[in-house]
Amino acid sequence: MALTIPAPPSPAAALRRAADALAARPSLLAAATVLLVCVPTGEKDVSAAVHVTPADLASLALVALVGLDLLRGRTPRPALSRTACALFGAVVLAAAVATVGSIDPAASLTGFVRLTQVFVLVPAAVICALRDRTDQRLILGAFVLAALVQGVVGTHQYLTRTGASYIGQPIRAVGTFGALDVMAMSSVVSFGLLAALALALAERGPGGDARLRRGMFAVAAFLVFPLAVSFSRGSWIATGVAATVLLLRCDARLAVRGAVLSLAAAVVLAGGFGVGASGVTTRLTSIGSVSAAPDQSVSDRYDLWGTAERIWQDHPVSGAGPKAFQQLRDSHAPLRLSSGSDAEDASIGFQREPLLSPHNMYFLVLSEQGLIGILAYAALFLGLLAGCLRRARGAGTAALALLTWVLVDFLYADIGGTTTVLTSLVLGLAAQVALPARADVGAPAASRPAAAVPSGRPGAARAGVAAS
């Protein structure tokens, strides 16, 4: 009897199967967005009006897929609560008002599109894509995997002295992002560390997966080193605060033990083995002197904040318009403000990177969108934070930790760069936990749509994703 070898599937059939898989689980696109952040973009012009990365394209594909499902009626229940719609709508309205009243409406239009993508469209799409616990863990797993990739690359850069320049030496870990985006690797590693820690804590107790718990704890412990040699004070502070909130939310006694272990690890890392002692210790010491004796980068931030405040005073209600800060900076900044920050590595040589934003998201919103904007964003952020503190359970505590990181980081950073889209995913994860749609709560189990039942928990409502 002749052996029949089946013909390989045609490209069209393979594409159809891939499309069916994405339609059945849109969170795959959200996970792909996280991983595509690691792809080097080779972007050199930091002053360009628009930067489109592979991760941005994946996030827009997620928005398109979810939107198509909604138009076709394939989403079997309201995915967005009324509160979420109101908060996201207020952000869009504030950005639209600021754009219409901008000093340069044409330039502000690209800023409006970007703000809508980052703070509304992608977060809303993530909420719609999170249909069960598998979706939630798929996205968190992508954060962990991306952090491992960047952590390995960053560790290699530090040990082989092939990173970005820091105190005159090529030892700063920047991952695949390069010296022009020195904060990116530390952001990705921080997100992965917090996601791994939350996943490990979720596996404690009866029924938990001991191997997964030990593995995630090991990943979190490894990621401490590349985070340390990123020399990013902002990421250190945000990660410390977020990890503390996470541990306190899960177990106060565990938080105390974690603080003791972290202190011991810091002493061993910096003092016992001398690994990065000079750079890390100097950087840590400088955190305590940011008010009494700030270094140049901190002094520039203070000047940029003052510049944003003066711009807001000239445009108090609706702001100067998205993308207007860089146009008005020179006319409102003090003379002592630096022309830019230094960036250097083997691929770009030495460059001066212009300071095009106030390096504080809250001041950026205040200067460009005025009181209307800051009130809209404050309502969104506080609503998400309060909801996560109240509802987060199990792996859902990762959303609380990641959101805390973003809100703390916004005190000395703003959106911009390759990792901006990760902020959108964090907001989506947080909104799904904090503001769940409750249209199907109370309905008979048999009448609820199958997509609303979290995997592994028969009969549970969709709100159970937040408590998974």
C-alpha positions in Angstrom: 0.0 0.0 0.0 1.4 3.4 -1.0 2.2 5.8 1.7 0.3 9.0 1.2 2.1 12.2 2.5 -0.4 15.0 3.1 0.4 18.2 1.2 1.6 21.1 3.3 -1.0 23.7 3.9 -1.2 26.6 1.5 -0.2 30.1 2.7 -3.8 31.2 2.4 -4.9 28.3 4.6 -2.2 29.0 7.1 -3.2 32.7 7.3 -6.8 31.7 7.8 -5.9 29.5 10.7 -3.7 32.2 12.2 -6.6 34.7 11.8 -9.0 32.2 13.5 -6.6 31.7 16.4 -6.3 35.5 16.9 -10.0 35.9 16.7 -10.5 33.3 19.3 -7.9 34.7 21.6 -7.0 38.4 20.8 -4.7 38.5 23.8 -2.1 36.8 21.6 -1.7 40.2 19.8 -1.4 41.9 23.2 1.4 39.5 24.1 3.0 40.0 20.7 3.0 43.7 21.3 5.0 43.2 24.5 7.6 41.0 22.8 7.9 43.2 19.7 9.1 46.0 22.0 12.4 44.1 22.1 12.9 44.4 18.4 15.6 47.1 17.7 14.2 49.9 15.6 17.4 51.7 14.7 15.6 55.0 15.3 18.2 57.8 15.4 16.1 61.0 15.0 14.6 61.5 18.4 13.0 64.8 17.4 10.9 63.3 14.6 7.2 64.0 15.0 6.1 60.4 14.7 7.9 57.1 15.6 6.1 54.0 14.5 7.6 50.7 15.9 6.6 47.1 15.3 5.1 47.1 18.8 2.9 50.1 17.8 1.7 48.2 14.7 0.8 45.1 16.8 -1.1 47.3 19.2 -3.0 48.9 16.4 -3.8 45.5 15.0 -5.2 44.5 18.4 -7.4 47.6 18.3 -8.6 46.8 14.8 -9.3 43.1 15.6 -11.3 44.0 18.8 -13.1 46.7 16.9 -14.1 44.3 14.1 -15.3 41.8 16.7 -17.5 44.5 18.3 -18.9 45.6 14.9 -19.7 42.0 14.0 -21.3 41.3 17.4 -18.8 38.6 18.2 -18.1 40.1 21.7 -20.9 38.4 23.7 -21.1 40.9 26.6 -20.4 44.5 27.3 -16.6 44.5 27.8 -16.4 48.1 29.1 -18.2 49.3 32.2 -19.9 52.7 32.2 -17.3 54.0 34.5 -14.5 53.0 32.2 -16.3 54.5 29.2 -16.7 57.8 31.1 -13.1 57.9 32.3 -11.6 57.1 28.9 -14.1 59.5 27.2 -13.0 62.3 29.5 -9.4 61.8 28.4 -10.3 61.9 24.7 -12.4 65.0 25.2 -9.6 66.8 27.1 -7.1 66.0 24.4 -9.6 67.1 21.7 -10.3 70.4 23.4 -6.5 71.0 23.8 -5.9 70.2 20.1 -8.6 72.6 18.9 -7.3 75.4 21.0 -3.6 74.6 20.4 -1.1 77.2 19.4 -0.4 74.9 16.4 -3.4 72.6 15.7 -1.7 70.8 12.8 1.3 69.8 14.9 -1.0 68.9 17.9 -3.1 66.5 15.7 -0.3 63.9 15.8 -0.1 64.3 19.6 -3.9 63.9 19.9 -3.7 60.6 17.9 -0.8 59.3 20.1 -2.6 60.2 23.3 -5.8 58.5 22.1 -3.8 55.4 21.2 -1.8 55.2 24.4 -4.5 56.2 27.0 -7.7 55.1 25.4 -7.8 52.8 22.4 -5.1 50.2 23.3 -6.2 50.0 27.0 -9.8 49.5 25.9 -8.8 46.8 23.4 -6.8 45.0 26.2 -9.9 45.0 28.3 -11.9 43.4 25.5 -9.1 40.9 24.9 -9.0 39.7 28.5 -11.7 37.0 28.5 -10.3 34.5 31.0 -7.4 33.8 33.3 -5.4 32.4 30.4 -5.5 35.7 28.6 -4.3 37.5 31.7 -1.4 35.1 32.3 -0.5 35.1 28.7 0.2 38.9 28.8 2.0 38.7 32.1 4.1 35.9 30.8 5.0 38.1 27.8 6.2 40.8 30.2 8.4 38.2 32.0 9.8 36.8 28.8 10.6 40.3 27.4 12.3 41.2 30.7 14.4 38.1 30.5 15.5 38.9 27.0 16.5 42.4 27.9 18.0 41.3 31.2 20.3 38.8 29.5 21.4 41.4 26.9 21.8 44.1 29.5 23.9 41.8 31.8 26.1 40.8 28.9 26.6 44.5 28.0 27.7 45.3 31.6 30.0 42.3 32.0 31.7 42.8 28.6 31.7 46.6 28.8 29.7 47.0 25.6 26.8 49.1 26.9 26.1 52.8 26.9 28.5 55.3 28.5 28.2 55.9 32.2 30.8 57.9 34.2 33.0 57.6 31.2 32.8 53.8 31.0 30.7 51.7 28.6 29.0 49.8 31.4 25.4 51.0 31.4 22.9 48.2 30.5 20.5 49.4 27.8 19.4 46.1 26.2 18.4 46.2 22.6 17.3 49.8 22.8 20.6 51.7 22.5 22.0 54.8 24.2 19.3 57.1 22.8 16.7 55.3 24.9 18.5 54.5 28.1 15.3 54.2 30.2 13.7 51.6 28.0 15.5 48.5 29.2 15.1 49.3 32.9 11.3 49.8 32.2 10.9 46.4 30.5 13.0 44.7 33.2 11.0 46.4 36.0 7.7 45.3 34.4 8.9 41.7 34.1 10.2 41.6 37.6 6.9 42.8 39.1 4.9 40.5 36.9 7.1 37.5 37.9 6.8 38.4 41.6 3.0 38.7 41.3 2.7 35.4 39.5 4.9 33.7 42.2 2.8 35.2 45.0 -0.4 34.0 43.3 0.8 30.4 43.5 1.2 30.4 47.3 -1.2 28.2 49.4 -3.1 25.0 48.7 -3.5 24.3 45.0 -0.7 26.5 43.9 1.9 25.3 41.4 5.1 25.0 43.4 7.4 24.8 40.3 5.8 27.9 38.8 6.2 29.7 42.1 9.9 28.8 42.4 10.5 29.6 38.8 9.0 33.1 39.0 10.8 33.9 42.2 14.0 32.9 40.5 13.3 35.1 37.5 12.5 38.1 39.8 15.7 37.5 41.7 17.8 37.4 38.4 16.2 40.6 37.1 17.4 42.5 40.1 20.9 42.5 38.6 20.2 44.0 35.1 17.9 46.5 36.8 20.8 47.6 39.1 23.3 48.0 36.3 20.8 50.0 34.2 21.8 52.8 36.7 18.2 54.2 36.4 17.3 55.8 39.6 13.8 56.4 38.5 13.2 52.7 37.7 14.8 51.7 41.0 12.4 54.0 43.0 9.3 53.0 41.0 10.1 49.3 41.3 10.8 49.6 45.0 7.5 51.4 45.7 5.5 49.0 43.4 7.0 45.9 45.0 6.2 47.2 48.4 2.6 47.9 47.5 2.4 44.4 46.0 3.8 42.7 49.0 1.7 44.7 51.4 -1.4 43.8 49.4 -0.6 40.1 49.5 1.0 39.7 52.9 2.3 42.4 55.3 4.6 40.0 57.0 6.0 38.9 53.7 6.7 42.6 52.9 8.8 42.9 56.0 10.8 39.8 55.1 11.2 41.0 51.6 12.6 44.4 52.8 15.2 42.6 54.9 16.2 40.3 52.1 16.4 43.2 49.6 18.7 45.1 52.0 20.9 42.1 52.5 21.1 41.5 48.8 22.0 45.1 48.2 24.8 44.9 50.7 26.2 41.7 49.3 25.9 42.9 45.7 27.5 46.3 46.2 29.9 45.5 49.0 30.5 41.8 49.4 31.4 41.0 45.8 32.0 44.5 44.6 29.8 44.0 41.6 29.1 47.4 40.3 29.9 48.8 43.7 31.3 52.2 42.5 28.6 52.9 40.0 25.6 51.5 41.8 26.6 52.9 45.2 27.3 56.4 43.8 23.9 56.3 42.0 22.1 55.2 45.1 23.8 57.9 47.2 22.8 60.6 44.7 19.1 59.8 45.3 19.3 61.3 48.8 20.9 64.5 47.4 18.3 65.4 44.7 17.0 68.3 46.8 20.1 69.6 48.6 22.7 69.0 45.9 21.1 67.9 42.7 23.3 66.7 39.8 23.0 68.2 36.3 20.3 65.7 35.1 18.1 66.4 38.2 18.7 70.2 38.0 17.6 70.1 34.3 14.4 68.2 35.4 13.6 70.9 37.9 14.1 73.6 35.3 11.9 71.6 32.8 9.2 71.4 35.4 9.3 75.1 36.0 9.1 75.6 32.3 6.0 73.5 32.0 4.4 75.5 34.9 5.1 78.8 33.2 3.6 77.5 29.9 0.5 76.4 31.9 0.2 79.8 33.5 -0.1 81.3 29.9 -2.7 78.7 28.9 -4.4 77.6 32.1 -7.7 76.1 31.0 -7.0 73.9 27.9 -3.3 74.1 27.7 -1.0 75.0 24.8 -1.9 71.9 22.9 -0.3 68.4 22.5 3.3 68.6 21.2 3.4 72.3 22.1 5.9 72.0 25.0 8.9 71.6 22.7 7.8 74.7 20.7 7.4 76.9 23.8 10.3 75.5 25.8 13.0 78.0 24.8 10.8 81.0 25.4 9.9 79.9 28.9 13.0 78.0 30.1 15.7 79.6 32.3 19.1 80.2 30.7 20.8 77.6 32.8 18.9 74.7 31.2 21.2 72.4 29.3 20.8 72.1 25.6 20.5 68.4 25.9 21.6 65.2 27.6 24.7 63.2 26.6 24.3 59.8 24.9 27.1 57.6 23.8 27.7 54.0 22.8 29.7 52.0 20.2 27.0 52.3 17.5 26.1 56.0 17.6 29.2 57.5 19.1 28.7 60.6 21.1 25.4 62.6 20.7 23.5 65.3 22.4 19.9 64.3 22.9 17.5 67.3 23.0 15.2 67.8 26.0 11.8 67.9 24.3 9.6 67.2 27.2 9.4 68.1 30.9 10.2 64.6 32.0 7.1 64.5 34.2 3.8 63.2 32.8 1.7 65.3 35.1 3.5 68.6 34.2 3.3 67.6 30.5 -0.4 67.2 30.7 -0.8 70.4 32.7 1.2 72.5 30.2 -0.3 71.0 27.1 -3.9 70.2 28.2 -4.4 72.6 31.1 -6.8 72.1 34.0 -9.2 70.2 31.9 -6.6 67.6 31.0 -5.1 67.2 34.4 -8.5 66.6 35.9 -9.4 64.0 33.3 -6.1 62.1 33.8 -6.3 62.4 37.6 -9.8 60.9 37.5 -8.5 58.0 35.3 -5.4 57.3 37.3 -7.1 57.6 40.7 -10.0 55.5 39.6 -7.8 52.7 38.3 -5.6 52.8 41.5 -8.5 52.8 43.9 -10.2 50.0 42.0 -7.1 47.8 41.9 -6.5 48.3 45.6 -10.0 47.2 46.3 -10.4 44.3 43.8 -7.0 42.9 42.9 -6.5 39.2 43.9 -4.1 36.5 42.9 -2.4 37.2 39.6 -4.6 40.3 39.3 -2.3 41.9 41.8 0.2 42.3 39.0 -2.0 45.0 37.5 -1.8 46.9 40.8 2.0 46.6 40.9 2.4 47.6 37.3 0.0 50.5 37.6 1.8 51.7 40.7 5.1 51.6 38.8 3.7 53.7 36.0 2.2 56.3 38.3 5.4 56.7 40.3 7.5 56.8 37.2 5.3 59.6 35.8 6.7 61.8 38.5 10.0 62.1 36.7 9.3 60.7 33.2 6.6 60.9 30.6 5.4 59.0 27.5 7.8 58.7 24.7 10.2 56.1 23.3 9.9 52.5 22.3 8.3 51.3 25.5 5.4 53.8 25.5 3.0 51.1 24.2 3.7 49.0 27.4 2.1 51.8 29.4 -1.1 51.2 27.3 -1.1 47.5 28.1 -0.6 48.2 31.8 -3.5 50.6 31.9 -5.6 48.0 30.1 -4.7 45.3 32.6 -5.4 47.7 35.5 -8.8 48.9 34.0 -9.9 45.3 33.6 -9.2 44.6 37.3 -10.4 48.0 38.6 -13.4 48.7 36.4 -14.9 45.3 35.4 -18.1 45.2 33.3 -20.9 43.7 35.5 -23.7 43.3 33.0 -23.7 39.5 33.4 -23.4 39.5 37.2 -26.5 37.9 38.8 -27.5 36.2 35.6 -28.1 32.4 35.7 -24.9 30.5 35.0 -26.5 28.7 32.0 -27.4 31.9 30.3 -24.0 33.5 30.6 -21.8 33.5 27.5 -19.0 30.9 27.5 -16.4 33.6 26.9 -17.3 35.2 30.1 -16.4 32.1 32.2 -12.7 32.1 33.4 -10.9 28.9 32.5 -10.6 26.6 35.4 -13.5 28.1 37.3 -16.8 26.8 36.0 -19.7 29.1 36.5 -17.7 32.2 37.5 -18.6 35.5 36.0 -16.2 37.5 33.9 -15.4 39.7 36.8 -13.5 36.7 38.2 -10.6 37.5 35.9 -9.8 40.4 38.2 -9.7 38.0 41.1 -7.8 35.2 39.5 
